[in-house]
Amino acid sequence: MQTLSIGQRSAISQLDLADSAPITLRFTRQSPIDMDISCFALDAAHKLVSESYMIFYNQPISPCGQLKLTHYESAVTHQKSTQAEFEISLSSLPASIDSLFFVLSADTPLKQIQSLEVGIWQQQEKAQAVYQGSDFADQQASMLIQVYRKGGVWRISNVAQGFNGGLASIVEHFGGEVEDGAAQTSSNASKVSLEKVMLDKAPKLVNLAKKATVSLEKRQLQNLTAKVALVLDATGSMNRQYRDGDVQEVVNRILPLAVSFDDDQQLDCWAFGKKDQYLGEIGLNNYEDFITTAHGGWREWDLGSRVNNEAGVIKSVTDFYKKDGLDVPVYILFISDGGVSDARGITKIITDAAKLPIFWQFVGIGGHNYGILKKLDDMDGRLVDNCDFFELDKLHDISEEQLYENMLEEFPSWLKEIKNIGMLPR
């Protein structure tokens, strides 16, 4: 049996679950207060499919019959007991259902709860999420577990996203109607603390998480959903920076942004020489020594001759995200030590990419002759300014706090501009 820590996301197959058979979520509580557990079925716009798809003690079966509240105990008990069991049949759900949220709510602060366990069963218990009162503070409602589709695959996330205002706030958040007088304090939803996620899953990065959080909150980006990518110059002149660990440190420093922004808490990574190679996703389970282990380590990457071809990798990355759908903004950190070639090709690709919700943050590290990369930020002829550039002599010559400030300096204004022109929803 696996334990799902707060903030963790996983494909159901990784939990030894199959979407072809019913899955049971069992909520076991020990609490001196009265509380409710509900399930909301949402569409792709994250709105309640209909009022009849809010499953709770007074409406225990969905219209499709594939979401069922099969057991419910409303009496308060000071002993551990099973309060609720939901049965879900994922493969039989209507196509309009994109995600399921299992929600805890009460009329008093949830911090009074002694404990709550969510067991995920299919013949036997496959996974478990455990909460204490301290996980909820003064909030009166919390979205605990999300079951959702991504790329045609069902996934599970331990969200633990709190709301002030109780169940009414969550109903309104999901587009449902609350009777007059029933609505309470407006919702105050926020993602799980970045620092808490790191403490649970990557304690070595906690200090970086604290510093990244300051910059994110300063720019009101802490609740942003976006994809994050890293593009690494792996030309011959970068060899020393790979050997000295500077490139691995870049991975470490951008990962907190990916964990904060991305639903899967991962970033996509490419390297380039004459050719470029997609190195896969970097997450909290594989970031350590990624540079020396991914695809045999940096010396073995399939890049052809180790010469500059920035235009090639920029096109590859753009095509990758166009194929992926571009339903959320993409933040790309592009590392180079200079020697840039094909200024005309880079200019054309970046100009064309300005029509897409992709932001390019170019960073020059320890090199020279950055050429067109320094000029892109002021280039005319684009729909929006979709890139920024700054340079460092050495990565360690700048504080982590200042690095995050530089990395996020123009990203918020770009986000605002693309929303204003309708490239993404407001």
N, C-alpha and C positions, 0 to 999 in steps of 0.2 A: 504494500500500500504506500502511495506517495502522499506527502504533505504539501499542500499548496500554500506557500507563504503569501502575504499581502503584496499585491502587485504582480504576482506570477501569472503567466499565460502559457497555455499548452494546447496542442492539438489533442483531441480526445483519444486518438490512436496511441499517443505517447503515454496515456494513462491506462492503456489496455482496455479501452472502451470501444464499442462498435456503434455506429449510428443506426444500424439495421435492427437493433433490439432495444426495448424500453430501458431507460436509465432512471434510477430513483435518486432523488436528493432528500436526505433525511436530516432534519434540523433537531438537534438535541440541546436542550437549554437547562441552565440552573440559574434562576432569577427570582428576586423578590417582587418584581414589577410585572404588570400586565403588558404584553407586547404581541404584535401581529407579524405574520410572515405572508407575503404575497408574491405572485409572479406576474410580470408584465411582458406581453409579447409585442415586440416593436417591428416596424418596417425599416426599409433601408434609410429613411430619413430620421431614424431614431425616435419615431412617434408611435404611440399606442395604435395598433392596427384597428381596434374598435373597443368600445367600453366593455364588450363581452369577452375581450381577451385580457382582462385583468382578473386573474384567478386567485380567489381567497376563500375564506370559510363560508361566505354567503353566496359564492359563485364558483363552485368547485370544479367545473368541467368547461373547457373551451368549446365553441361551436363546432370545431373540427373533430373534437373528441380525442385529440392527441396530447393535450395538456390536462392533467388531472391532479387535484388535491385529494389524495387517497386516505389521508389520516390527519386529524387535527384535534389538539387538546387545548382548550382555551383557559382552563383553570390554572391559576398561579400556584407554583410549587417551589419549595426550597430545596427539593431533591432533583437530581438529574432525571430528566424525562424527555421523551420524544414529543415535541410540540407539533411538528408537521412533516408530512412526506408528500413529495410531488413525483409523479411519474410522467416522463416526457418521451415521446416517440419521434426522434428528430427526422428520420427519413420520410415520415408521413406528414410532416407539417406542411401547410400551404406555402407556396413559393413566396407569398407576400411577407412571411415572417422571416426577419433577418437576424433577430437576436431575442434572447430571453433574459430578463433581469429578475433575480430573486432578492426581495427587499424586506428588511427588518424595520419596524416602526413602533413607536410608543408615544404616549402623551407626556412622558417625563424623560429626562436625559438618559440615554442608553448606557452611560458610564456606570449606572447602578447594576447592570447585568453582571453576574458573577462569571459566567462562561457560556459560550455558545459554540457548538461544533456542527459542521455541515459535512456529512458523509455522502460520498458519491458512489452509488452501488450499481453493479450489473452482475447478478448472481452472488457476488461477494463485494466487499468494500474495496474500491480501487484507489480512492483518493479522499483526502480529508482537509478541511480548512478549520482552523481553531481561532476563536476570538475571545478577548477578555474585555472587561468594561473600559480599560484604559485605551483600547483601540477606537472608542467612539466619543470620548470626552462629553461635551454638553449637547451633542447632536441628538435629535429625536428620530432620525431616520437614516438608514444607510443601505445603499445598494451593495449587497454582499457578493453574489456570484453572478457572472454573466456567461451565458452560453451563446455563441455567435458564429455566423458563417464568415469565412474569409477565403477568397479564392476557391470557393466550392468545398472548403473543408470546415467541418465543425470544430470549434475551439472552446476552451473554458478559461475564464479569467477570474482570479480572486481580486475583485475590484476594491471593496471596502471604501466606497466613496460616500462621504457623509453629507447630510442635508440638515439645516435648521428648519423647523417648521413642521416636522412630522410627515405623515403619509400624504397629506394634502399637497405639500410642496412637490413631492415626487410625481403625483398625479398630474399636476400642472406642468411640471418639467417635461413630461412625456406627452403633452398635448391633450390630456384628458380634462374633463370639466368637473369642477368642484362646486357643490351646492353653495348658495349664498350663505355666508357666515361660517362655512367650513374651512375656508382657506386661512392659513396661519401666516407666520412670518415668511417672507420671501426666501427662496432657496439660496443656499450658500455652498454650492457644490465645488469641490476641488479634487484634483487628482491626489492619489496617495503621495505622501511626502517623499520626494526624491531621496532625501537623506535616509528615510526609513527603509526604502527599497534597497539602497546600497548597504545599509547596516545588516540587513537580512541576508543579502546574496553576494555582496562584494565589499566587505568591510575595508579593504585596502583603498577603496575609492571614496570613502565617506567624506574626507576633507575636501576633495574635488567637488563632490556633490553640494557641500555647503556653499562653496564659492560660486558654483554655477547657479544655485538657487537664488542668490542675491541678484545676479544679473537678470535672470528670468523674471523674478518678481518685480524688479525695477521697470521692466518693459512690459509687464502684464502678459507674459508668455507662459506662465506656469501651467495653464490649462490648455495650451495649444496642442492639437493633434497634427503631426506632420511626419513625413518620412525624412530620414537623415542618411547621407552618403558621405564616403570618404574616398578621395582620389589621390593616389600616391605616385609621385615622381620616383621611378626606379631606374633612372638613367645612371650611367657610370659615375658621374660626378657626385651622386648621392651615396656612394658606397660607405663612406666614413660615417654618415649619419645613421645608416642602418646598423653598422657595426657597433657604434657607441650607444645605441638604444634610443636615439632621439625620435626615430620614426615610431617605435613602440610607444613612446611617451605621448606622441600625437594621438594614437589610438586611445590611450587611457584618458586623455583630456577631452576628447570629443564624445566619448561614450556616455557621460552623464546627460548630455543634450539628447542623445538617442533614447536613453531610458525615459527621460521626461516627455519627449515628443511622440515617440512611436508606440503604436498599440502593442507591438511585439517586443518592445524594449531592445531593439536591435538596429544596427546600421548596415547598409550595403557597402562593400569595399571593392575598389578597382586599383590596379597598378598599371603603369604604362612605361614602355620604352618605345621601340619602333611599332610594336603591336601592343594591344592592351589585353588584360585578363581580369575577368570578374573573379574575385577571390572568395565570394560568399558573404554570409552575414556574420557580423561580430556582435556578440551579446555577453551577458554577464557570466555565461558558462564557458566561454572560450577566448575571452579577451587577453588573458595573461599569455605572454609569449606568442601572440598571434603571428607576429612578423617572422618569427623563426620556425614556426610549425605549419602554418597554412600552406597547403600545396607543396610541402617539402621545404618550406622556408624561402626567404626572399632571393637567395642565390639561384633557386631552381625555378622561379616563375617563368612561364612561357611567354616571353616578351620580345623575342627576336633580338636583334642587336639593341644594345642599351643606349639608344639615341632618342632625341626628343621627337614626339609626335602628339602634341597636346590636342590638335584638332581631331585626331582619330578617337581618342578616349572621350572627349567631350561629346562627339557624335554618338558613340556607343552608349554612354550614360543617358543621353537625351532619349535615344531610341528605346532603351530599357524601360524608362518611366512612362513614355508614351504608350508602350505596349501594356504596361501595368495598369493604366487607366487614369492616373492623375486626378483622383478624387479628393486628395488633400495636398497641401503645399509640400514641396521638397526642398530641403536645405542641404547644399553640397559644400563640403570643405575640400578645397583643391590645393594640395601641397606641391610646391615646386622650388627648386634651387636655381632656376633660370636656364639660360641657353635656349630660350623659347624659339620654336620654328613655326613657319607657315602662318604668319600674322593674318594674311588675307582669309585663309580657311577658318581660323579661330573667329575672326570678326563676323563672317557670314553665319557661322553656326550659332554664335551667341545672339546675334541679331534675330535670327529665326526663332531661337528658343525663348526670346522675350515674350512671345505670344503664349507661353506655357507657364504654369505655376511652379517654376523651378528657379531657385535663387542660388547663385554661384558665389561662394566666398573664397577668393584666391588668397593664398598666404605664401609669401616668399620667405624661405628659411635658409639662411647662411649662404646665399649665392649672389649672383649679379646677372645683369642682362635679362631682366624680366620682360623687356620689350612690351608687346601688346597687352600683357596682363595688367600692367600699371595704367594703361590708357583706357581699358574697357569701361571703367566706372564713369568716364566722362564722354563716352562715345555717343554720337548723335544717330538718329535713324532707327531707334528701337521704340517699340510700343511702350515699354516701361524700362526703368533702370533696374536690370536684373542681376547685378553683380557688384562686388566690392573687392578691394585689394589692400593688404597691408604687408609689410615685410619686417623680418627680424634678422639680426645677425646670428643669434643663437636662441633656441627655444627657451633655455633656462635664464636668459637675460631679462625676461619679462615675467612679472608675477602672474600666478594663475588667475587672480582676480582681473588683472588688466587684459589678459588673453581673452577671457570670456567677454569682457566689455568690447574689445575689438571685433571678436567673432560675431557679436550680435548688434553691432552699431547700426547697420543699415537695414537689417532683416525686417524689423517691425514696420518701417516706413514703406518697404516694398509690399509687405502683407496688406497694409491699409490700401495701397494704390491698386493692387490687383482685385481687391474686394470692391473698391469703388467703381471699377470698370466692368465688374461682373464676371471676372475670370474665375472667382470662387464665391460661394455664398457668403453673405455677411454673417 
